[in-house]
Every structure is written in structure tokens, then in C-alpha cells.
Amino acid sequence: MTQTQDLVKLTSLKKSAKPYEHTDRKSSIRQIVNTLGPLLILWTAAFLSLQVSYWLTLPLCIAAAGFVIRTFIIFHDCCHGSFFKSRKANDILGTLTGVLTLVPYRQWKRSHSIHHAGSGNLDKRGIGDIWIMTVDEYREAGPWKRFCYRVYRHPLTLFAIGPFAVFVVQYRFNVKSAKRQERINTYLTNILIAVLYGALIWAAGWQAFLLVQLPIIFVSGCLGIWLFYVQHQFEDTYFEHDEEWSYVNAAVEGSSYYKLPALLQWMTGNIGFHHVHHLSPKIPNYRLEQAHDDIPPLQKATTITLRTSLSALRFRLWDEEHKCFIGFKEAVARIKQKQNMTVRAVPAGPAAAKIE
């Protein structure tokens, strides 16, 4: 496709998505009520259930974690300025929901904007996304970097250590490039988290606090990382270098449609329609499904289900030659194959001796 054709396609799709970008105050308020209300009830019930049995507490914690994910979707929309028309309202609600989800609003807003601006661009990796190496980069990397990458990409690291490493530790600190407003927002978020958690410990005791809050943080963090991971890490996703990269192709081809059961789709705030969101981040989460259903080109996005999404666990490296994700074993086999082809291509006789 030529750049002109791509521009026409982008303009057409953007124009088609425009009617869905407006917010609806009643829908937004309704979502706040049906998200934060149940979260508060489940949170309280989890603490009270400790007096009965911890086997009753755990299911309540898991349910509460689901509503933390739904709270994060509200936070996410606020970061895009798509939950309320008012920037101030988005900033206030985003900061408050950031306290509940342990994510500083302005810090995440900046990194996530960078993610959207360069998703699928091989020359703009590293901020707001998961570490991805190509097969060629892995081949050229030293032993230590390969080891670190293997550890990082292991499911236990991403989904067991990741929730605490990212949400409890990483988000408590500003990056060096953070501006004053972002730094202050991170400090404010940390203070409000400390006040909230301090109040819970004072009211229920530190043991009860850990028994309830740790499972909620772990489950919600694990699910959050999984949703972000699986919606960009599928076999035939989209990656190109800057000169070939296309925003519209990255949105429709590089973001999946995660088709979830109705309850999970509701709980995750329609984030499964990730291709629609990447095409037009200004569409509120409660309009994503309608946009997907009404715009035929968006229905061509790669569809994954709960069952098929599990295959993403074996994807480790991006193969630029074959335009697909592959695992470490397959990558090593291809690297060896290339090396053998190179050796066979070396000329015999004096020239070969000289190369040696």
C-alpha cells in the first residue's frame, strides 16, 4: 500500500470513528457508581469475612480485584481525556482512581501517550510497553543481555513478580525526565495511598490488611499485565521500522480484538476492543463495542479468545523476516540455520583461510 493510500485509509477510518468520541455524562457517572460502589462493598466484606473464614475472604478479594481492573479502565479513560468533557474532572478522577489502582495519574498518562504514538514501531520501543527484542537483536546480544531478557520474558516474572514490581515499587518513583507537575502528582498519589493504607491498618490491623490487600494487588496486577500483554503479543501482530510504520495499520493489525464472555467484557470495561481504542483513544470505553460493530474495517482485526490467547505465553521474540512472534527454541533454530548457511557460503581455498 502506498503512503497516499494509507493516508486515505487512515482519514476514512478516523472520520468513521469520530461520532463515537463524545462522552456522555450520565454513562460516565453510572459507570463510576457501578464500579466504585461494588468495589467498596467487596473490600469491606473481605475484611469482615476474616472473622468467619479466610476461604470466604479469598473469593471476595478476587471479585474485588475484578472491580479494581474496572476502576483502572476509568483511570485509563481519564488519561486519554475521554471519560469527561472537562479536563479538570478527568484529572481529579484520574488521580483518585490512580490511588485505588496504585498508579500515578500523570506519570502513566505520559508513558501511555508515548505507547500510543509508537505502538508497533520498532524504532520507538522502550516506554510504556513490554520489552521486546527481535531475533536479530537477540542473536547479536551478549550472554548477560540474553539471560536478562529470558528472565524478563518468563511468565513467572511477568505475571507473578510483575504485579508487585510494577504497581508497588516502580510506580512509586518518578523518571528523571519527569516534569514538575508529574513529579508532584506522583508524590501526591503516594501520600494518599499511605493515608488510605494507614487508615485500613489502624482500623483492621496490619495482619488483616495484608491478608486482604495483597491478594487484591496480586490478582488485579496480574490480570492488568495480562490484558496489556495479550492484546499486542499475538503471532501475526504488526511491527515495522519508522520509515514503513503506519498508525492505522498499527491500530487495526497490531492490536487484537480480545473476545471475552459478556461478564468479563463488562468487568474489563470493553478493553478487549483494543484495536478500536488504538485507532481512536478519545472513544470512551462504553462506546468501543458500538464503534466496532458499526465500522466494518474494524471487524477485520485479529480476534483472540480466552483459549487462543494462551498461546501468547510462548511468544518471546519478533521475527522481522517472517513477520511473526516466535519462541526461544524456534529462534535459536533459525539463528543456527542462518549461521550454517553463512558458513557454507564462505569461499574455499586461500580466501577461506584469510577469513578464518
C-alpha positions in Angstrom: 0.0 0.0 0.0 1.3 3.5 -0.9 1.6 6.3 1.6 -1.2 8.1 -0.2 -3.5 5.1 0.0 -2.6 4.6 3.6 -3.3 8.3 4.4 -6.7 7.9 2.7 -7.5 4.8 4.7 -6.4 6.5 7.9 -8.5 9.6 7.2 -11.5 7.4 6.3 -11.3 5.3 9.4 -10.7 8.3 11.7 -13.7 10.0 10.2 -15.8 6.9 10.7 -14.8 6.7 14.4 -15.3 10.4 15.1 -19.1 10.1 16.0 -18.2 7.7 18.9 -15.7 10.0 20.5 -18.1 12.1 22.5 -18.6 11.4 26.2 -21.9 11.0 27.9 -22.0 12.4 31.5 -24.8 10.0 32.6 -23.0 7.0 31.3 -19.8 8.0 32.9 -21.4 8.7 36.3 -23.3 5.4 36.0 -20.0 3.6 35.5 -18.4 5.3 38.5 -21.3 4.1 40.7 -21.5 0.5 39.4 -17.7 0.2 39.7 -16.6 2.0 42.9 -19.8 1.0 44.8 -19.3 -2.7 44.4 -15.5 -2.3 45.0 -16.2 -0.6 48.3 -18.7 -3.2 49.3 -16.5 -6.2 48.4 -13.5 -4.6 50.1 -15.5 -4.1 53.3 -16.9 -7.6 53.1 -13.4 -9.1 52.6 -12.2 -7.5 55.9 -15.4 -8.6 57.8 -15.2 -12.2 56.4 -11.8 -12.7 58.1 -13.8 -13.3 61.3 -15.5 -16.2 59.6 -13.0 -18.0 57.3 -10.2 -17.0 55.0 -11.7 -19.3 52.4 -14.6 -16.9 52.3 -12.2 -13.9 52.2 -10.2 -15.1 49.1 -13.2 -15.2 46.7 -14.2 -11.8 47.9 -10.7 -10.5 47.2 -10.7 -12.0 43.7 -14.1 -10.3 43.0 -12.7 -7.0 44.4 -9.7 -7.4 42.1 -12.0 -7.5 39.1 -13.5 -4.2 40.1 -10.0 -2.8 40.6 -9.5 -3.6 36.9 -12.7 -1.9 36.0 -11.6 1.1 38.1 -8.4 1.1 36.1 -10.4 1.4 32.9 -12.0 4.6 34.2 -8.5 5.8 35.2 -7.3 4.9 31.7 -10.1 6.9 30.0 -9.3 9.9 32.2 -5.7 9.7 31.0 -7.0 10.0 27.4 -9.4 12.8 28.4 -12.3 10.6 27.2 -14.2 10.0 30.4 -15.5 13.5 31.0 -15.5 16.6 28.7 -13.8 18.6 31.4 -10.0 18.2 31.6 -10.2 19.2 35.3 -12.8 16.5 36.0 -10.6 13.9 34.2 -7.5 15.0 36.1 -9.2 14.8 39.5 -11.0 11.5 38.9 -7.8 10.1 37.3 -5.7 11.0 40.3 -8.3 9.5 42.8 -8.7 6.2 40.8 -4.9 6.2 40.5 -4.7 5.9 44.3 -7.1 2.9 44.2 -5.1 1.2 41.4 -1.7 2.3 42.8 -0.8 4.1 39.5 0.2 7.8 39.5 -2.0 9.6 37.0 0.3 12.0 35.2 3.2 9.6 35.1 1.2 6.9 33.5 -0.6 9.4 31.2 2.7 10.5 29.7 4.2 7.0 29.2 0.9 5.7 27.8 0.7 8.5 25.3 4.1 7.6 24.1 3.0 3.9 23.8 0.0 5.0 21.6 2.2 7.3 19.4 4.7 4.5 18.6 2.9 1.2 19.1 4.3 -1.3 16.6 7.2 0.9 15.7 10.4 -1.0 16.1 12.4 2.3 16.4 10.3 3.6 19.2 10.2 0.8 21.8 11.0 1.1 25.4 8.5 3.5 27.0 5.0 2.4 28.1 5.4 -1.1 26.7 6.8 -4.6 27.4 10.4 -5.3 26.5 10.5 -6.9 23.0 13.6 -8.0 21.1 13.8 -9.1 17.5 15.5 -12.4 16.5 18.5 -10.4 15.1 18.8 -8.3 18.2 18.8 -11.5 20.3 21.4 -13.1 18.1 23.7 -10.1 18.4 23.2 -9.6 22.2 25.8 -10.8 24.7 25.2 -13.7 27.2 24.2 -11.4 30.0 21.6 -9.4 28.0 20.2 -12.7 26.6 19.9 -14.0 30.2 18.2 -10.9 31.4 15.7 -10.9 28.5 14.9 -14.6 29.1 14.3 -13.9 32.8 12.2 -10.9 32.0 10.0 -12.7 29.4 9.4 -15.7 31.6 5.7 -16.0 32.7 6.7 -16.2 36.4 8.5 -12.8 36.1 5.8 -11.1 34.1 2.7 -12.4 35.9 3.9 -13.4 39.4 6.7 -10.9 40.2 5.4 -8.3 37.8 2.3 -7.2 39.7 4.3 -6.2 42.8 7.4 -5.0 41.0 5.4 -2.6 38.8 2.4 -1.5 40.8 4.0 -1.5 44.3 7.6 -0.5 43.5 8.1 1.0 40.0 5.2 3.4 40.1 6.3 4.9 43.4 9.2 6.7 41.7 9.4 9.4 39.0 11.6 9.0 36.0 14.5 11.5 35.5 12.7 13.2 32.6 9.5 13.9 34.6 8.4 17.5 34.8 7.4 19.3 37.9 3.6 18.7 37.6 4.2 14.9 37.0 6.5 14.7 40.0 4.1 16.5 42.3 1.3 14.2 41.1 3.4 11.1 41.9 4.2 12.4 45.4 0.5 13.2 46.0 -0.6 9.7 44.9 2.0 8.1 47.2 0.8 10.3 50.1 -2.8 9.4 49.5 -2.0 5.7 49.2 -0.1 5.9 52.5 -3.0 7.7 54.2 -5.6 5.2 52.9 -3.5 2.1 53.8 -2.6 3.6 57.1 -6.3 4.1 57.9 -7.0 0.5 57.0 -4.2 -0.8 59.1 -5.3 1.3 62.0 -8.9 0.1 61.7 -8.3 -3.6 60.9 -4.7 -4.3 61.9 -1.7 -5.0 59.7 -2.3 -8.7 59.5 -5.8 -8.3 58.3 -4.7 -5.6 55.9 -2.1 -7.9 54.3 -4.4 -10.8 54.1 -6.9 -8.8 52.1 -4.9 -6.3 50.2 -2.0 -8.5 49.0 -4.4 -10.9 47.1 -6.2 -7.9 45.6 -3.0 -6.3 44.4 -1.6 -9.5 43.0 -4.8 -10.6 41.1 -5.6 -7.2 39.7 -2.0 -6.6 38.8 -1.6 -10.0 37.1 -4.8 -9.5 35.1 -3.9 -6.0 34.2 -0.5 -7.0 32.9 -2.1 -10.0 31.0 -4.6 -7.8 29.3 -1.9 -5.4 28.1 0.4 -8.2 27.1 -2.0 -10.4 25.1 -3.5 -7.5 23.1 -0.3 -6.7 21.4 1.6 -10.1 21.7 -0.2 -12.3 19.2 1.5 -14.3 16.5 0.9 -12.1 13.4 0.8 -8.7 15.1 2.2 -5.6 13.5 5.8 -4.3 13.7 7.7 -2.1 11.3 10.6 0.3 11.3 9.8 4.0 11.4 10.1 4.6 7.6 7.5 1.9 6.9 5.4 2.3 10.1 1.7 3.2 9.7 -0.5 4.5 12.6 -3.7 3.0 11.2 -2.1 -0.4 10.4 -0.5 -0.5 13.9 -4.0 0.1 15.4 -6.0 -2.4 13.4 -3.3 -5.0 12.7 -1.1 -4.5 15.8 -3.9 -4.6 18.4 -6.2 -7.5 18.9 -9.9 -7.9 19.5 -10.0 -9.9 22.7 -13.4 -11.6 22.5 -14.4 -12.2 26.1 -17.5 -13.7 27.7 -20.1 -10.9 28.5 -19.3 -10.7 32.2 -15.6 -10.4 31.7 -16.1 -7.9 28.9 -18.1 -5.8 31.3 -15.6 -6.2 34.1 -12.7 -5.2 31.9 -14.5 -2.1 30.5 -14.6 -3.3 26.9 -10.8 -3.0 26.7 -10.9 -6.2 24.6 -11.8 -3.8 21.7 -8.2 -2.7 21.8 -7.9 -2.1 18.1 -10.8 0.4 18.2 -9.1 2.1 21.2 -5.8 2.4 19.5 -7.4 3.8 16.4 -9.3 6.5 18.4 -8.2 6.8 22.0 -10.9 9.5 22.5 -13.7 7.0 22.4 -14.9 6.3 25.9 -14.8 2.6 26.9 -18.6 2.3 26.9 -18.7 3.2 23.2 -15.9 0.9 21.9 -18.2 -2.1 21.2 -20.6 0.0 19.2 -17.8 1.5 17.1 -16.5 -2.0 16.4 -19.9 -3.2 15.4 -20.7 -0.2 13.2 -17.4 0.1 11.3 -16.8 -2.9 9.0 -13.0 -2.5 8.6 -12.5 -2.7 12.4 -14.1 -6.1 12.3 -11.2 -7.4 10.3 -8.8 -7.1 13.3 -7.3 -10.3 14.7 -9.7 -11.9 17.1 -8.4 -13.9 20.0 -10.4 -15.8 22.7 -9.6 -16.9 26.2 -8.4 -20.3 24.8 -6.4 -19.0 21.9 -4.9 -16.1 23.9 -2.9 -18.7 26.0 -0.6 -19.3 23.0 0.8 -15.8 23.6 2.7 -17.3 26.6 5.2 -18.9 24.2 5.9 -15.8 22.2 9.3 -14.3 23.0 10.9 -12.7 20.0 9.8 -10.8 16.9 11.0 -12.4 13.7 11.3 -9.5 11.2 11.9 -11.8 8.3 8.7 -13.9 8.7 6.7 -11.1 10.4 5.6 -13.1 13.4 6.3 -13.8 17.1 8.2 -17.0 17.9 9.5 -18.8 20.9 13.2 -19.1 22.1 13.6 -22.6 20.7 12.4 -21.7 17.3 14.5 -18.5 17.3 17.7 -20.5 18.3 17.0 -23.0 15.4 16.6 -20.1 12.9 19.8 -18.5 14.2 21.7 -21.7 13.8 20.3 -22.2 10.4 21.5 -18.8 9.3 24.9 -19.4 10.7 25.2 -22.7 8.8 24.1 -21.0 5.6 26.8 -18.3 6.2 29.5 -21.0 6.8 28.5 -22.8 3.6 28.7 -19.5 1.7 32.3 -18.9 2.7 34.6 -19.5 -0.3 37.1 -22.4 -0.2 40.9 -22.1 -0.6 43.1 -19.2 0.3 40.2 -16.8 0.7 38.6 -19.0 3.3 41.9 -19.2 5.2 42.1 -15.5 5.1 38.6 -15.1 6.5 39.4 -17.5 9.3 
